[in-house]
């Protein structure tokens, strides 16, 4: 099983979810208003309050076949709008 973490601007959540729905991803978790520090800038407290600059973090647990279905579309959305994706192994307990 794989774990896919997507972190991107919260404003682009609908675009990312559209890709996931088209690929029939079995489920996902959304953490809205994720803030922190990236290589390009620091999100200030003002940005946290207004939501400007806030990110969404989507976590997906699925099989490799689903990753293969969404890989290119997710890369395309993230390269256009900005964001990162990390893929790792996940072992259910």
C-alpha positions in Angstrom: 0.0 0.0 0.0 1.2 3.6 -0.8 0.7 6.9 1.0 0.5 10.0 -1.1 0.8 13.4 0.6 -0.2 16.4 -1.5 0.5 19.9 -0.1 -0.7 22.9 -2.2 -2.5 26.2 -2.1 -5.9 25.8 -0.5 -7.4 27.8 -3.3 -6.6 24.9 -5.7 -8.4 22.2 -3.6 -11.2 21.8 -6.0 -8.8 21.2 -8.9 -6.9 18.5 -7.0 -10.1 16.8 -5.8 -11.4 16.8 -9.4 -8.3 14.8 -10.4 -8.8 12.4 -7.5 -12.5 11.8 -8.2 -11.9 11.2 -11.9 -9.3 8.5 -11.0 -11.8 7.0 -8.5 -9.4 7.3 -5.6 -11.1 5.2 -2.8 -10.7 7.9 -0.2 -8.6 10.7 1.2 -8.2 13.0 4.2 -8.1 16.8 3.8 -6.4 19.0 6.3 -7.3 22.6 5.5 -5.5 25.7 6.5 -2.1 24.0 6.8 0.6 26.5 7.4 4.3 26.3 7.8 7.6 27.2 6.2 8.6 26.2 2.7 11.8 26.8 0.7 10.3 30.0 -0.9 8.6 31.8 1.9 7.4 31.8 5.5 3.7 32.0 6.2 3.1 34.7 8.8 0.4 34.8 11.5 -1.5 37.4 9.4 -1.6 35.0 6.5 -2.9 32.2 8.8 -5.7 34.5 10.1 -6.9 35.6 6.6 -6.2 32.2 4.9 -4.1 34.0 2.3 -1.2 31.7 1.7 -2.7 28.8 3.6 -2.2 25.3 2.2 -4.3 22.2 2.0 -2.8 18.8 2.8 -4.4 15.8 1.2 -3.4 12.3 2.4 -4.3 9.3 0.3 -3.8 5.6 1.1 -4.2 3.4 -1.9 -2.6 0.7 -4.1 0.1 1.5 -6.7 -2.5 1.1 -9.5 -4.3 4.2 -8.3 -1.0 6.2 -8.1 -0.3 5.2 -11.7 -3.7 6.5 -12.7 -3.3 10.0 -11.1 0.4 10.5 -11.3 0.6 12.6 -14.5 -2.6 14.6 -13.7 -1.4 15.5 -10.2 2.0 16.4 -11.5 0.4 18.7 -14.1 -1.9 20.4 -11.6 0.9 20.9 -9.0 3.4 22.2 -11.6 0.8 24.7 -12.9 -0.5 26.0 -9.5 2.4 25.1 -7.3 2.6 22.5 -4.6 4.4 19.2 -3.7 3.6 15.5 -3.7 5.4 12.8 -1.7 4.9 9.1 -2.1 5.9 6.6 0.5 5.2 3.0 1.6 2.4 2.5 4.1 1.9 -0.7 6.1 -1.4 -1.1 7.8 -1.2 -2.2 11.5 
